């Protein structure tokens, strides 16, 4: 099929757009109402939160999987966006998503916290599904459109899309870490993925170190020349690779946080768990990279050492269900729930649990109420590209109260040096940092929070998206 037939005024998938986002999932979930009717609701998650205002402003099209297998809905408009579903079979979900994306790439890119699996049939499924996304983007994109591809599930799309539509400007953004040479080199398909990413005009990462890893790998494994943030390809194209730390819609969260009903709910949360002097809070997907077990263990040791009591401090841990069909995640859930049970059995009181554990998803308003209720936010992943939870907490602390304990291994640590930074692998350091946060003088806590909020307001989601898209528009023309 020619470029003209792909990029004309209309396509087989509906209208065409001058701005196209390509991501593994659509930004909506299908919901069945009590009367049996099917509706769509905006999905939770960092990518959706970050891109929603950008899509609305640009009247863009979003290509992604609708979350159901085999049959894909026809393209439709929802929440100010044109949505184009891509079909995935049950086998695709098993091999491309649960397999190669989340049992091969995810652990490899997160410093091999869990051992990756390398299976050829998973790789073949990954290639096939990436081609399906690339072909969908080629049909939806108008002539000369900007196409922004997202995340580790779709790293082959830029090269595939460029082969079909050389007229497009293509950007790619990786939301998770990108590993160093010593880890990435283990991947049997290491060169193919690098070439896939180099189909983009601009490759974005969360941290400068990730961009440096990528540039080093293109020299080492592909033999391409690099200079500063540029890769020079044999076909004459120049690809730029640099960091663009993702952010959030600060104003939206602050507006919710300031509502009287949010403050009432925050007070109710404190009362429901026995009105402790201090509430520590963790909000994460249930994932082995998030350091949930490590932080609960450190908190339990503080109780066991007599340095804290449940009256002085209690921990709320929200663990959103994630990848529940994957065996490693099933084991993690069992381990965390067993640990919470032991801590509460040893240190809890009637009406005063030491740890309140919630393995469920929550509405955005409830999460904001939790952020408002928490005196100490504990964000201690073992490895994380950015971690938007840290930024959401700061956005909700409009009165400059609250303390952030933050892992050195989260991308957010590059921006928020005023947080109480910690190595989550060091249990003694983690204990010291938790105590420091609980006992921090209010004046010092206010100073730190004010500085972090100032940075966050200046570096919100609009600045992130605009900086990436501005650089993409100015990239060397294909």
Buried (B, 14 or more C-beta within 10 A) or exposed (E): EEBEEBBEEEBEBBBBBBBBBBBBBBBBBEEEEEEEEEEBEBBBEBBBBBBBBBBEEBEBBBBBBBBEBEEBBEBBEBBEBBBBBBBBBEBBBBBBBBBBBBBBBBBBBBBEBBEBEBBEEBBEBBBBBBBBBBBBBBBBBBBEBBBBBBBBBBBBBBBBBBEBBEBBBBBBBBBBBBBBEEBBEEBEBBEBBBBBBBBBBBBBBBBBBBBBBBBBBBEBBBEBEBEEBBBBBEEEBEBBBBBBBBBBBBBBBBBBBBBEEBBEBBBEBBEEBBEBEBBBBBBBBBBBBBBBBBBBBBBBBBBEEEBBBBEBBBBBBBBBEBBEEBEBBEEBBEEBEEBBEEBBEEBBEEEBBBBBBBBEEBEBBBBBBBBBBBBBBBBBBBBBBBBBBBBBBBBBBBEBEBBBBBBBBBBBBBBBEBBBBBBBBBBEBBBBBBBBBBEBEEEEBBEBBEBBBEBBBEBBBBBBBEBBBEBBEEBEEE
